[in-house]
Structures are given as C-alpha cells and as structure tokens.
Amino acid sequence: MMSDSFPVRFISWEESARLARTLAAHIKGDRSKLPDLVIAIGRGGFVPARVVCDELLTTSLTSIRLEHWGSGARRKERAVVRFPLSCSVADRDLLVIDDVSDTGDTLSVAISYLQELQPSRIRTGVLHHKASSRLNPDYYAELVKDWNWIIYPWALHEDICGFMEIELTSHPVSLPDLHSILLKRYNLHVATDEMVSAVEDLIRLGKVTKKGELLFAYEDGITTSES
C-alpha cells in the first residue's frame, strides 16, 4: 500500500461507458486514420476497448495481458507482459486501450513490446489519465489532476477484497469495524452484503480466517492482479 490513507473513487458502469464513448469521440475527432487493430490491455482495458470498437464500428480487436497493479492498490515492482499477441501486427496501425494511466509504466511496457513487432504506428488511449503519470497517452477521456485510486466496476469485488486484506494484515478486526476503517481511511462506502461476500471469498481462498467476531489475514496476501 502506498500510504496509510488515500482517496478512493468508484466509477459506475454507466460512467465507464460514457467515458469510453468520450474516448472514442476523441479518437475519431483528431482526423487521423482509424486504427487497423485495437489492442486491449488485459484486464482493465477489456471493457473500454470493446466500447471504443463499437463506437469506431470496427471488429478488429485483440488483447495482451500485462500486470502492474495488484488488488487494493498493491503495486508490483514493474509491469510485465504475461500473455503476448497471437497475431502479426507488422506494418499495421495500432490503438492500445487501457482503463487508466497511473504511473504510465503499463503503457510504456506495452509500447516497448509492440515496437519490437514492427507496426507502422502505435497510439494509446485510456479512460483516466493521471497527471502524475510519466507517460502521456495520445487520447484520454478525463484528466485526473489530484491522485486517487480508481475502482472500476469490473474490478470492484477484487479491489474491496484487496483493501480489506491490507487492513486485516495490520491487526484483526470485526466486520463492522472493518467497514468503518474503509470509510474513514479511503472514503470507501461498501454495502454490507458486499463486505460479507468479500469476507466469504477471502476465507474460501485461505487469505483470511475468522475467530469469533474477529477477522485475521494470513501473511502471504492476495495474488490476483489488475493491469
């Protein structure tokens, strides 16, 4: 975790779709040739890329899988390509889509990887571009000036589990107290049924155990990752 407390912002499905359509409008509006192939960065770029393709009226969509951020703001040292492309992109105009440019490392690794495959052009687009990012994407739907952790609807359950485990690693707490901690430290409003579901899954995965009313986290932590 990057600090003891930081703001968290939740993006709804409706807002995500609106942002993706805005992103597509920027792509169409710059008078450049439309891409030959859209590449989603998995996993965060899957939904935005599909909406962008719908707006561009193209079915040329594929993906690569990179990993950088873990659940609940757990950060790996560097982004790595886990699943590469399965098709040739030589001499093709590429558009790479992700949900967010946070540090910029994920897009940088994707660009470096794709450049080795000799495309004619590589452009990048994201829903949210954070001003703190070291890389500026070619297109973005919204500029985020003040840093916050963004939870997208396709990663809601995973991120809640991640934040819960971070807090439980520090000390055991009851479910109501954990709810209060998430609200106080991250301004994260989590419904009771979602809290219960997250705890049940963490117990099922062997990440958390319950003794009486108290929840305890094991030291190994969650291993699932967001791009």
Secondary structure as the mmCIF struct_conf table of DSSP 4:
data_model
#
loop_
_struct_conf.conf_type_id
_struct_conf.id
_struct_conf.beg_label_comp_id
_struct_conf.beg_label_asym_id
_struct_conf.beg_label_seq_id
_struct_conf.end_label_comp_id
_struct_conf.end_label_asym_id
_struct_conf.end_label_seq_id
BEND BEND1 SER A 3 ASP A 4
STRN STRN1 VAL A 8 PHE A 10
HELX_RH_AL_P HELX_RH_AL_P1 TRP A 13 GLY A 29
TURN_TY1_P TURN_TY1_P1 ASP A 30 ASP A 30
HELX_LH_PP_P HELX_LH_PP_P1 SER A 32 PRO A 35
BEND BEND2 ASP A 36 ASP A 36
STRN STRN2 LEU A 37 GLY A 42
TURN_TY1_P TURN_TY1_P2 ARG A 43 GLY A 45
HELX_RH_AL_P HELX_RH_AL_P2 PHE A 46 LEU A 56
TURN_TY1_P TURN_TY1_P3 LEU A 57 LEU A 57
STRN STRN3 LEU A 61 GLY A 70
HELX_RH_3T_P HELX_RH_3T_P1 SER A 71 ALA A 73
STRN STRN4 ARG A 75 PHE A 83
BEND BEND3 SER A 86 CYS A 87
TURN_TY1_P TURN_TY1_P4 ALA A 90 ASP A 91
STRN STRN5 ASP A 93 SER A 101
BEND BEND4 ASP A 102 GLY A 104
HELX_RH_AL_P HELX_RH_AL_P3 ASP A 105 GLN A 115
TURN_TY1_P TURN_TY1_P5 GLU A 116 LEU A 117
BEND BEND5 SER A 120 SER A 120
STRN STRN6 ARG A 121 LYS A 130
TURN_TY1_P TURN_TY1_P6 ALA A 131 SER A 132
BEND BEND6 ARG A 134 LEU A 135
BEND BEND7 ASP A 138 ASP A 138
STRN STRN7 TYR A 139 VAL A 144
BEND BEND8 ASP A 146 ASP A 146
STRN STRN8 TRP A 149 ILE A 151
HELX_RH_3T_P HELX_RH_3T_P2 PRO A 153 ALA A 155
HELX_RH_AL_P HELX_RH_AL_P4 LEU A 156 SER A 170
BEND BEND9 HIS A 171 HIS A 171
STRN STRN9 VAL A 173 SER A 174
HELX_RH_AL_P HELX_RH_AL_P5 LEU A 175 TYR A 186
HELX_RH_AL_P HELX_RH_AL_P6 THR A 192 ARG A 204
TURN_TY1_P TURN_TY1_P7 LEU A 205 GLY A 206
BEND BEND10 LYS A 207 LYS A 207
STRN STRN10 VAL A 208 LYS A 211
TURN_TY1_P TURN_TY1_P8 GLY A 212 GLU A 213
STRN STRN11 LEU A 214 ALA A 217
TURN_TY1_P TURN_TY1_P9 GLU A 219 ASP A 220
STRN STRN12 SER A 225 GLU A 226
#
